[in-house]
Amino acid sequence: MIIDGRSPPAMAEIDLKSLLVRCATTTEVDLDLIADIRRAFEEHLPAVAVPADTFASTDGALALAARALPGWAVTLRGSTHSGSQWSCVLKEDESQDDDQTMAAGRGASPAIAICAAILQVISGYEKGFR
């Protein structure tokens, strides 16, 4: 796993907890949120390159998940209704084992929900969860 064993930068400017709350509560994708998500990945996961289209498409966000968390299972749920929230659950594999590492993210788009879930995993690893 790319994020395993990486220590956080000494002076990270993006507070992941606050950013995850913004992802979950924002009803529309806005450029400030996307810029902060990009900065969070640059600060907390510099080993994984983040292409420009990552946050604009579900495919881009899934490709980021595959690079950051190879082999992890992704479950994505949501609705195409205006203003609906999307949710993403990441698990180390597809088994039903409740003890495996898991993270969830929410967002106004599938891409934001996926990125939020990846950031949740990063946050957990930085706090010492394995």
C-alpha positions in Angstrom: 0.0 0.0 0.0 1.4 3.4 -1.0 0.3 5.2 2.2 1.5 2.6 4.6 4.5 3.7 6.6 4.5 7.3 5.3 4.8 9.9 8.0 2.8 13.1 7.6 4.7 16.3 6.6 6.0 18.3 9.4 3.8 21.4 8.7 0.7 20.2 6.8 -1.5 23.2 6.1 -4.7 21.3 5.2 -6.6 19.9 8.2 -8.0 16.6 7.0 -10.8 16.5 9.6 -12.1 19.9 8.6 -11.7 19.1 4.9 -13.7 15.8 5.3 -16.5 17.7 7.0 -16.6 20.1 4.1 -16.7 17.3 1.6 -19.6 15.7 3.4 -21.6 18.9 4.0 -21.1 20.8 0.7 -24.1 20.4 -1.6 -22.3 21.5 -4.8 -18.8 20.9 -6.0 -16.9 24.2 -5.9 -13.5 25.2 -7.0 -12.2 26.1 -3.5 -13.1 22.6 -2.3 -11.4 21.0 -5.2 -8.3 23.1 -4.7 -8.1 22.1 -1.0 -8.6 18.4 -1.8 -5.7 18.7 -4.4 -3.5 20.4 -1.8 -4.4 17.7 0.8 -3.2 15.0 -1.6 0.0 16.9 -2.4 0.7 17.4 1.3 -0.3 14.1 2.8 0.3 11.7 -0.2 3.1 13.2 -2.3 4.2 9.8 -3.7 1.0 9.5 -5.7 0.7 11.9 -8.7 -2.8 13.5 -9.0 -3.7 14.2 -12.6 -5.7 17.4 -13.3 -9.0 15.5 -14.1 -9.0 13.4 -10.9 -11.6 15.5 -9.2 -13.7 16.1 -12.3 -14.6 12.5 -13.1 -15.5 9.3 -11.3 -12.9 7.5 -13.6 -10.2 9.9 -12.5 -11.0 9.4 -8.8 -11.1 5.6 -9.2 -7.8 5.7 -10.9 -6.4 7.7 -7.9 -7.8 5.1 -5.5 -6.2 2.3 -7.5 -2.8 4.0 -7.3 -3.1 5.1 -3.6 -4.7 1.8 -2.4 -3.9 -1.0 -4.8 -6.2 -4.0 -4.4 -8.7 -2.2 -2.1 -12.4 -2.7 -2.8 -14.6 0.3 -3.6 -18.3 0.6 -3.0 -20.0 3.7 -4.4 -23.6 4.7 -3.8 -25.6 7.7 -4.6 -28.4 9.2 -6.6 -28.6 11.4 -9.7 -31.2 13.6 -8.0 -30.1 17.2 -7.7 -28.5 18.0 -4.3 -28.1 14.3 -3.4 -25.0 13.0 -1.5 -22.7 10.2 -2.7 -21.0 7.8 -0.4 -17.9 5.7 -0.9 -16.6 2.9 1.3 -13.1 1.6 0.9 -12.0 -1.8 2.3 -8.7 -3.6 2.1 -10.4 -6.4 0.1 -13.9 -7.6 -0.8 -14.3 -10.0 2.1 -17.0 -9.5 4.7 -14.5 -9.3 7.5 -15.4 -6.5 9.8 -11.9 -6.3 11.2 -10.3 -5.1 8.0 -9.2 -1.5 7.5 -12.1 0.5 6.2 -12.9 4.1 5.4 -16.0 6.0 4.2 -16.3 9.4 2.5 -19.2 11.5 1.4 -19.5 14.2 -1.2 -21.7 16.1 -3.7 -20.2 14.0 -6.6 -18.9 10.5 -6.9 -15.4 11.8 -7.4 -15.5 13.9 -4.2 -16.9 11.0 -2.2 -14.1 8.7 -3.5 -11.4 11.3 -2.7 -12.9 11.9 0.7 -12.7 8.1 1.5 -9.1 8.0 0.4 -8.4 11.0 2.6 -10.1 9.2 5.5 -7.7 6.3 5.1 -4.8 8.7 5.1 -6.1 10.4 8.2 -6.4 7.0 9.9 -2.8 6.0 9.0 -1.5 9.3 10.2 -3.2 8.7 13.6 -1.6 5.3 13.8 -4.4 3.0 12.7 -3.3 0.0 10.6 
